């Protein structure tokens, strides 16, 4: 059963797999999106990844919390910092830079 908020130790275990938002999953999602949509997917991925800047001071300075509630306002929960979440965001930022090239008309094109 879906549980959109993480509250209490017992409910936390259930919510981990039934509604919790795991930021590290941004990485595989964004990479897959870019592989499927190519150039058309770049703006969406940039919006998702750079949109995380707003949350980087919510719980821990310049980092991303372990998990977030599945329901709005998507409050940060768990550990104040999670290395694999930060790592996946950095990986996708690097992936974008490595796979974007400037064509001969000065336009950015992917892949």
Secondary structure, 3 states (H helix, E strand, C coil): CCCCCCCCHHHHHHHCCCCCECCCHHHHHHHHHHHHHCHHHHHHHHHHHHHHHHHCCCCCCCCCCCEECCCCCCCEECCCCCHHHHHHHHHHHHHHHHHEEECCCCCEEEC
